[in-house]
Amino acid sequence: MIEDIVNSSPYPCESYHEISDTLLYSYGARKDLECHHADGVGITTVVSGTMGFASTSNVENVKEAYELSKKFARYGSRRRDLPLPSSPAAVQSCFDPRIAKADPDDVVDLAEEILQNVPPSCKVVDETLLLKMQEIHITNSNGVNVSRKSTLAVLDITLNHEILNSSFYSCFYTRMWDMNWHLSEEIDRWIENSQHKCDIEAGEIQVIFSPLALSRILDAVFVPAFSGGLPEVYERLSVADKSMASKIDIYDHGTLKGGRGTEPFDGEGVPQQVTPLVEKGYFVSGIYDTTSAKVLGKGSTGNAVRESFEDIPEVYITNLFIPPVVKTEELISETKNGIYIGDLFGAYIANPPSGTFTSTISRSYRIQKGEIRGILPPKTVEGDIFSLLKNLMPGDDIKKIDHYVVPSSKTTAKIY
């Protein structure tokens, strides 16, 4: 029925059909287990170049959603272009029947198994474990007709060491049932590095961002620039010489093995791909969906991302990947005076045209003469994305954090 509505429409039309089952277990102040099932369709209709969108959680009401989308298109203002058919990308399977068939008892047992890695001196402030199975079917009036099935497991935990008065957060995800999260090793390093308290003078110093901290900075500044959210930053990144004067590579890797955003096609049915954003320190490209690419006279990079059938596609990264360059141990051993930032309370743009960002550091350690000496009190880090990228030196301890696959990386920034 859905395909019939799309194919019989006198206007360009697209359907996005999602079937998903989610188990979410939370363990902290109280235990809570949630089970969610979705079976819904989002319908896009384009009238005179302007899109209208409507969705329904009842597939029997797709016709009504289609009529609504036509109505909204006549009063809308947002442009939308639909892609032509093309073969999905070849990716390693991201579907594991063990996740798809998991029941509530499996989720609780797995969460309890993870908690066995937590020492008695630590209090679990929050732990969440999510298991999800998803089926996607995309059809449009240009002939696109693609389907996929995928699974995902996401785990995260927040701890507080009651004696050291220090907090710790870590996360892990996998597309398959291979829960090789080295949580106990991370906790041991945190406790060891937090035994001694110290401080550092304010100023411009060498900074090593952990994979988690770097992902937060990139998510606040770099990715919005490349996906159209910060045009001022993007314009400066794409100036004539295009040079960042560094040796880093940054890719949007839509086919990365085991990546959270890895799929054969994006939220419009366009094949995902590996898109170089920065190569050997030089700006190369942005990321685009079909509409933004057509406006600029380019081709889609397969970066139309949807949260669910209730949402229209937006330009976003699949997997932002920074390959390793040197050993992370070398980054630390070659630092005479600096800090290692374990985590941030998020980051935000203080001045979009300048690319300036600022963030409160939630966990960091003093580095002196190539060694971590102890934990620091809360600090603030300030810098700009251009200087950060110019001086960035990636390590080799790559970690997957949401849509980021990045290592600890060294640069310079202002700390106070």
N, C-alpha and C positions, 0 to 999 in steps of 0.2 A: 504493500500500500504506500509506503514512504517513497519508494522509487517511482511509483506511478505518478504521485503528486509532483515530484521534482521534474520528471520528464515531460509531463503534460502542461507545465506552466508556460505561458506565453512570455514570461520574463526570465532572465537569468536567476536560477534558484539553486540552493544548496541545503542539504540536510546533514546533520551531525548527530548520529544515534549512539548513545552511550549506555552500556549495561555494566554496572559495577557492584561489588560487594566489599565492604570495609569493616574490619574489626579494629577497634581502638581501645587499648587498655591503659589506664592512667593509675599510677601508684605514687602517692605522696601523702598529703594530709589525709586523704581517704582513697580507697580503691574504687575504681569505676570502670565498667566495661560497656562499651557501646557497639552496637551492630547496625550497619546502614546498608540498605539496598537501593540502587537507583536504576531506573529504566526509563530514560527520557530522550527527547529529540529537540534539537535547536534548528530552526528554519530561518534561512536568510533569503530574501527576495530583493532583487535590484531593479528599481524602476528609474529610468532615465539617469543611470549612473549612481543613484543614491540608494543606500541599503536600508532595509527594514528587517528587524529581527524579533522573533518570538520563540518561546520554548514551552514545552509541556512535559510533565512527568507521567503522562498517560499517553501511550502510543496510539490509543484509539482516537485521540483528539488532535492528531497531526493536521488534519484538514483545517480545523479551526485556527491552529497556530499559523498555518500558511496564509490564511485570509488576514490574520492580524499583521503578519509581516508585510504583506502588500500595503495595508493601510498605513503602517508606520513608515514605509518607504516613501510614500507620497508626502509625508510631513517631515521627513528626516533631512539631514544635511551631510551625513557622513558618506564618503565615497567608498565603494567596495568593488574590486575586480575579482572574478573567479578564475582559478587556474584551469589550464588544459590538462588532459590526462598524460601521465608519464609513469614509468615503471618505478615501484618503490625501491628504496635503497636496500642493499644486501647487508643485514646486520645479524649478529649472533642473537639467538632466541632470548627474549626477555620475559619468557613465560615459564613458570615453574608450577606444575599441578599441585605440589605440596603446599604452596602458599594458597593457591586457589581453593583447595579443599580443607584448609585449616578451619578448626572450629574454636569456640571460645575457650575450651579447656587447653587447647594447644597454645593459645596466646598467653594465658595465665602461667602455664608451665614454663614457657620460654622467658617470660619476664622474671619469674622467680629464679630461673637459672642464671640470668644476667646479674641479679642481685647477689648471688654468691660470690661475685668478684669484689664486692664492696666490703672493706674491712670494718670491724666493730666500732672503730673510732670515728667513723663517718656516718652522718645522718642523711638519708635520702630525702631531699627536699621535693624532688619531682622526678618521675620516670614515666615515659610514654612509649608505647610499642604499637605500631600501626602495621597491619597486613591488608593489602588491597589487591583485588583482581579486577581488571578492566577490559571490556571489549568495546572497540570503536568501529563504526561503519560510516564512511563519508561518501556521499553521492552528490554530484552536481549536474546541471543541465548541459555542461560542456563535454560530458562523458566520463568524468572522474567517478570511479566506483572502487573503493579500496576498503579493506578490513584488517584489523589486527587484534591480538590478544596479548596482554602483558600483566605482569605481577610486580609487586613492590613491597619491601619490608623496610620500615623506618624506625629507628630506635634512638632515644636520647635520654640523658640522665643529668640531673643536677644534684651535687652533693655539698655538704658543709662539714668541715672538720672542726669539731667542737673544741678541741684543745688548741689547735693552731689558729682558729678563727679565720679560716680561709674557705672560699667557695670554689667549686669546680664544675665545669659543664663540658660534656662531650656528646657527640652524635655519630651515628653510623647508619648506612643504608645499603641494601643489596636488592638486586632484581631477582635473585634466586635464593633458595634455602641454604645458603652457605654463610652462617652467622659467625664468621671468623673475626669478630670484633675483639681487638686486643685491649680491652678495657682495663684489666688489672695492671698492665704495663703503664698505661697512661696515668692511672691513679697513683701508682708507686712513684713515678717521676714527679707528679704534683706534690705529694707529701714530702719527698726528699728535698725538692727545691724550695719548699715553704718552711723549712726548719728554722731558718735565720731571717730576721727582718733587717732591712737596710733601706737606704734612700739614695737619691741621685740629684745633682744640681739641675735646675731647669736650663733649657737651651736646645740648640740644634745638635743632635747627636745621632749616632748610628742606631738603627732600630731593626730588629728582626721580627717580622710579623709571623705568627703561627699560621698554618693553613686556615684555621677558623677565623682569626683576626683579619687575614688578607681577604678572605671571601666577603667579609662584612664591608670592607673598604671598597672592593670592586663592585659590590652590589649597590652601594650608595652613589658611586661616581662613574666608574668606567662603563658598566653595563647600560645604565640609563642614557649615556652619551651615544653608545653604538646602536641602541634600539629606538632612538628618536626622542627620548624624554628630556635630554639636556642638549639642545641644539647648539648653544654657545660653546660647550666643551667639545662637541663633535667637530664644529667648524675649526677650532684651534688644532684639534688632532689631525685634521685633513688639510692643513695648509700646504703651500706649494712644495717645500722641501721634504715634508712628511717625515722628517727624522726625529727620533727620540734619543739618538746617540747612545743606545745601549745594545745589548746582544740578546735580548729576550725574544721569545716567540709566544704569541697568544693566539689560540684558535677557538672558534666555536665548533666543537666536535660532535656532530649529530649522530655519528655512528660508533662512538667510543664503546668498547666492550664494557658492559655492566654499568654504563652511565645512567644517572637518573633520568635524563632527558633523551636517552637513546631510543629511537623508534625508526621503523622503515619510512615513515612519512609524518609530516607535521599536521597541525590542526586544520589544514585546508586540503590535505591529500597530496602535497608536494613532497618529493623525496628529500629526506634530510641528507646533509653532506658535511664535509670538513671545510670550513670557511676560515682562511687565515685573516686575522684581524691585525696582528702585528707580526712581522717577520724580521728577525735580526735587527730589531730596534726600529723598524720602519712601519709606519701606518700603511695598511694594505686595503682594507675594506670594512664596510659596515655590515649589518645584518638586515634582511628584508623579508617581508611577506609578499604576496603577489601584488597587493595594492601599492605599498610603498615603493616596491621595485619598479612598477610601471610608471609611477609619477616621475621617477628619476631616470627612466630609460634603461633600467637594469633588469636582471633576472632575479627571481626569488631565490633566497639562500635556504629555504625550508625552515624558516623561523617564525611561523605562525603558531602560537601556543594558546591553548585553551585550558582553563581551570576545570570546566565541566560543560555539559550540554547546555547549561543555562547562560553561558558566556560567549561573546563573540571573540574571534581570535585577535590576539595582540602580538606585536613583535617582541620577542624575548629570546634569550639564549637557550640552547639545548643543553650542552655541557661546555662551560668555559674551562679550557684546558691550558695549563702552563707547563711545558716539559721541564724536567730537571736540568740543571747546568753543573752545579758543584755539590759536594756532600754538605749536608746541613751542619755536620760537626765542624767543617772548615769555616762556615759562616760564623760560628760561635768562637772558635779558637783564634780567628783573625781579628776579633773585635776587642780592642783595648779598653774602651769605655762605651757602654751602650746598654740597651735593655732588650729583653725578649718579651714580646707582647703575646700572652696566651689567649686573651679574649677581650672583646670590647662590648660596651653597652650599645651596640649599633653605631651607626655613623650617619652624618647628614651633611648636606651641602650648605656651607655658610655663604658662599658667593658663587653662583653658577658660572658667570662669565670667566672667572679666574680658576675655576675648578678646585677651589679651596674646600677642604673638608675638616671637620673636627669631631672628636669622639672621646668619651670617658673610658678610660682603660679599667676593666674590671679585674684583670689579673695579669701581672707582669713581674719580671725578674731582672735583677741587676746583673750585668755582665762586666767583669773586670779581668783584664789580662787573659782573656780567652776562656774564662770559666764563669758559670752561673754561681753567684755568691749568695743569693737569697731573694725573698719576695719583697716587692715594693708596695708602699701604700697606694691608694687610688691616685691616678694621674690623668692628665688630658693630653692627647696627641693631636697635633695640628699639622697640616701639610696641604699640598696640592697635587692633583693627579698627574700633572705633567712632570714635576720634579720626581715624584714617586716612580713613575715609569722610566724616567731617564736614568735613575740610579739603581733600579731594581735588579737584584741578583738572586735567582731562584736556587733553592736547595734541592734535596732529593727525597724528602719525606712526604711524598704526595699522599693526600688524603681526599676522599670524596665527601663533600659537604653540600647537600642540596644539589644545585646545578653547577657546582664548582668542583673542579678536580685540580688542585693546586698544592704546591709545596710551601714550606716556610721560606720566606724571601726577605732579603736584607736591602735596606735603603736608608735614607736619612729623613728625619722629621723633627719637628719642634715638640719638646716634652716640657710640661709644666704642671 
